[in-house]
Amino acid sequence: MSKVRELQQRRGWAWTVVVGIVKPTLLALTKRDWRHGEKVPATGGCVVVVNHISHLDPMTLGHFLYDHGRLVRYLTKDALFRTPVVRHVVRDAGQIPVRRQTEGAATAFAAAVDAVRAGECVGVYPEGSITKDPEGWPMRGKTGSARIALATGAPVVPIGQWGAQEVLPAYSARPHLFPRRTTHYLVGDPVDLSDLADQPLTPELLREGTDRIMAAITALVEELRGERAPAVRFDPRSSGINEIGNPHQQKREHG
């Protein structure tokens, strides 16, 4: 279990409310296996990149980072900013709206870059959605996290996670609360993108950076699971699956 750190940032009312509700709930309902949390920078701008396995894991990751002294700003689907009550919370908590698969994603990128340059911790799920790999492995990543990192020069901190999907399975609304499941987090060393810095952000360069990020995350997940990931990462597009949304629902609709 990695050693926790005290939060140095001002929380604001939204974070105070969320921490007051979510943290005690997670402490009561889950067990924790947290490793190398000290590798998350205590201060300064950084990009935290992590695999996505459940609708629960933004809360478990937020708990992990909070107990290691950081408030995370996620790139969050913009629908939450139109949801009653929730919209006030995500705005005050500094979350960043992103309109996936639209030109509006550029606005989210600019906001993320500004946040990192202001010394904040920005959390990115490079896959863009909960993994659609049949065995839950990290799938092919999108280039946003590499783009933010190369635009800011900030460290890219990879985190592998496993276990949240046992509490709340992917694309399910039915949690499995008992017996208590364990959420596993393992932090790796920053991804080295130094040789890609100060170069034109071509699609090839961004893909190289993204592949390094996904390789680092996948290696951490392999360590947590004690298994080897497939040699080729799952790609929804080449598999005929929409990149966002519930893949099981899509199969039923087209079945």
CORTASUL-V989047 format. One record per residue. N is the residue number from 1. RES is the residue in one small letter. PHI is phi in whole degrees, -180 to 180 (NA if undefined). OMEGA is omega as a letter, one per 30 degrees, with the letter a starting at -180 (NA if undefined). BURIAL is + if it has 24 or more other C-alpha atoms within 12 Angstrom, else -. Layout:
n=(N & N)
res=(RES & RES)
phi=(PHI & PHI)
omega=(OMEGA & OMEGA)
burial=(BURIAL & BURIAL)
This chain:
n=(1 & 2 & 3 & 4 & 5 & 6 & 7 & 8 & 9 & 10 & 11 & 12 & 13 & 14 & 15 & 16 & 17 & 18 & 19 & 20 & 21 & 22 & 23 & 24 & 25 & 26 & 27 & 28 & 29 & 30 & 31 & 32 & 33 & 34 & 35 & 36 & 37 & 38 & 39 & 40 & 41 & 42 & 43 & 44 & 45 & 46 & 47 & 48 & 49 & 50 & 51 & 52 & 53 & 54 & 55 & 56 & 57 & 58 & 59 & 60 & 61 & 62 & 63 & 64 & 65 & 66 & 67 & 68 & 69 & 70 & 71 & 72 & 73 & 74 & 75 & 76 & 77 & 78 & 79 & 80 & 81 & 82 & 83 & 84 & 85 & 86 & 87 & 88 & 89 & 90 & 91 & 92 & 93 & 94 & 95 & 96 & 97 & 98 & 99 & 100 & 101 & 102 & 103 & 104 & 105 & 106 & 107 & 108 & 109 & 110 & 111 & 112 & 113 & 114 & 115 & 116 & 117 & 118 & 119 & 120 & 121 & 122 & 123 & 124 & 125 & 126 & 127 & 128 & 129 & 130 & 131 & 132 & 133 & 134 & 135 & 136 & 137 & 138 & 139 & 140 & 141 & 142 & 143 & 144 & 145 & 146 & 147 & 148 & 149 & 150 & 151 & 152 & 153 & 154 & 155 & 156 & 157 & 158 & 159 & 160 & 161 & 162 & 163 & 164 & 165 & 166 & 167 & 168 & 169 & 170 & 171 & 172 & 173 & 174 & 175 & 176 & 177 & 178 & 179 & 180 & 181 & 182 & 183 & 184 & 185 & 186 & 187 & 188 & 189 & 190 & 191 & 192 & 193 & 194 & 195 & 196 & 197 & 198 & 199 & 200 & 201 & 202 & 203 & 204 & 205 & 206 & 207 & 208 & 209 & 210 & 211 & 212 & 213 & 214 & 215 & 216 & 217 & 218 & 219 & 220 & 221 & 222 & 223 & 224 & 225 & 226 & 227 & 228 & 229 & 230 & 231 & 232 & 233 & 234 & 235 & 236 & 237 & 238 & 239 & 240 & 241 & 242 & 243 & 244 & 245 & 246 & 247 & 248 & 249 & 250 & 251 & 252 & 253 & 254 & 255)
res=(m & s & k & v & r & e & l & q & q & r & r & g & w & a & w & t & v & v & v & g & i & v & k & p & t & l & l & a & l & t & k & r & d & w & r & h & g & e & k & v & p & a & t & g & g & c & v & v & v & v & n & h & i & s & h & l & d & p & m & t & l & g & h & f & l & y & d & h & g & r & l & v & r & y & l & t & k & d & a & l & f & r & t & p & v & v & r & h & v & v & r & d & a & g & q & i & p & v & r & r & q & t & e & g & a & a & t & a & f & a & a & a & v & d & a & v & r & a & g & e & c & v & g & v & y & p & e & g & s & i & t & k & d & p & e & g & w & p & m & r & g & k & t & g & s & a & r & i & a & l & a & t & g & a & p & v & v & p & i & g & q & w & g & a & q & e & v & l & p & a & y & s & a & r & p & h & l & f & p & r & r & t & t & h & y & l & v & g & d & p & v & d & l & s & d & l & a & d & q & p & l & t & p & e & l & l & r & e & g & t & d & r & i & m & a & a & i & t & a & l & v & e & e & l & r & g & e & r & a & p & a & v & r & f & d & p & r & s & s & g & i & n & e & i & g & n & p & h & q & q & k & r & e & h & g)
phi=(NA & -72 & -74 & -77 & -126 & -76 & -71 & -103 & -84 & -74 & -83 & 81 & -69 & -66 & -63 & -62 & -66 & -62 & -62 & -64 & -98 & -73 & -61 & -61 & -65 & -67 & -63 & -77 & -104 & -133 & -104 & -128 & -123 & -112 & -128 & 60 & -62 & -66 & -78 & -75 & -55 & -70 & -144 & 87 & -67 & -155 & -115 & -95 & -118 & -149 & -74 & -119 & -127 & -163 & -67 & -81 & -68 & -61 & -78 & -69 & -67 & -59 & -64 & -59 & -68 & -60 & -75 & -112 & 86 & -130 & -95 & -97 & -109 & -86 & -81 & -116 & -58 & -67 & -59 & -65 & -81 & -114 & -90 & -53 & 69 & -58 & -60 & -70 & -68 & -67 & -68 & -67 & -79 & 78 & -71 & -112 & -73 & -135 & -96 & -65 & 61 & -135 & -68 & -65 & -61 & -64 & -64 & -64 & -61 & -62 & -67 & -66 & -62 & -61 & -65 & -64 & -64 & -84 & 93 & -99 & -96 & -105 & -99 & -129 & -96 & -60 & -70 & 88 & -165 & -57 & -56 & -108 & -60 & -58 & -105 & 82 & -75 & -58 & -102 & -60 & -90 & -94 & -89 & -59 & -66 & -65 & -63 & -64 & -63 & -73 & -75 & -111 & 75 & -78 & -66 & -105 & -103 & -83 & -131 & -101 & -136 & -159 & 116 & -62 & -70 & -80 & -82 & -134 & -57 & -55 & 63 & -113 & -109 & -108 & -75 & -109 & -92 & -135 & -68 & -63 & -92 & -106 & -98 & -106 & -131 & -135 & -100 & -104 & -71 & -55 & -73 & -82 & -117 & -60 & -74 & -98 & -70 & 59 & -120 & -58 & -81 & -77 & -56 & -67 & -67 & -66 & -67 & -62 & -62 & -65 & -63 & -66 & -63 & -67 & -65 & -66 & -63 & -62 & -61 & -69 & -65 & -59 & -65 & -65 & -85 & 67 & -139 & -101 & -75 & -57 & -64 & -116 & -70 & -62 & -124 & -55 & -62 & -74 & -99 & 73 & -115 & -60 & -73 & -125 & 95 & -80 & -67 & -69 & -65 & -63 & -66 & -65 & -69 & -103 & -78)
omega=(a & a & a & l & l & l & l & a & l & a & a & a & a & l & l & l & a & l & a & a & a & a & l & l & l & l & a & a & a & l & a & l & a & a & l & l & l & l & l & a & a & l & l & a & l & l & l & a & a & l & a & a & a & l & l & a & l & l & l & l & l & l & l & a & l & a & l & l & a & l & a & l & a & l & a & l & a & l & l & a & l & a & l & l & a & a & l & a & a & l & a & l & l & l & a & a & l & l & a & l & l & l & l & l & l & l & l & l & a & l & l & l & l & a & l & l & l & l & a & l & a & l & a & l & a & l & l & l & l & a & l & l & a & a & l & l & l & a & a & a & l & a & a & a & l & l & l & a & a & l & a & a & a & l & l & a & a & l & l & l & l & l & a & l & l & l & l & a & a & l & l & l & a & l & l & a & a & f & a & l & l & l & a & l & l & a & l & l & l & l & a & l & a & a & l & a & l & l & l & a & l & l & a & a & l & l & l & l & a & l & l & l & a & l & l & l & a & l & l & l & l & l & l & a & a & a & l & l & l & a & l & a & a & l & a & a & a & l & l & a & l & a & l & l & a & a & l & l & l & l & l & a & a & a & NA)
burial=(- & - & - & - & - & - & - & - & - & - & - & - & - & + & + & - & - & + & + & - & - & + & + & - & - & + & - & - & + & + & + & + & + & + & + & + & + & + & + & + & + & + & + & + & + & + & + & + & + & + & + & + & + & + & + & + & + & + & + & + & + & + & + & + & + & + & + & + & + & + & + & + & + & + & + & + & + & + & - & - & + & - & - & - & - & - & - & - & + & + & + & - & + & + & + & + & + & + & - & + & - & - & - & - & - & - & - & + & + & + & + & + & + & + & + & + & + & - & + & + & + & + & + & + & + & + & + & + & + & + & + & + & + & - & - & + & + & + & + & + & + & + & + & + & + & + & + & + & + & + & + & + & + & + & + & + & + & + & + & + & + & + & + & + & + & + & + & + & + & + & + & - & - & - & - & - & - & - & - & - & + & + & + & + & + & + & + & + & + & + & + & + & + & - & - & + & + & - & - & - & - & - & - & - & - & + & + & + & + & + & + & + & + & + & + & + & + & + & + & + & + & + & - & + & - & - & - & - & + & - & - & - & + & + & + & + & - & - & - & - & - & - & + & - & - & + & + & - & - & - & - & - & - & - & -)
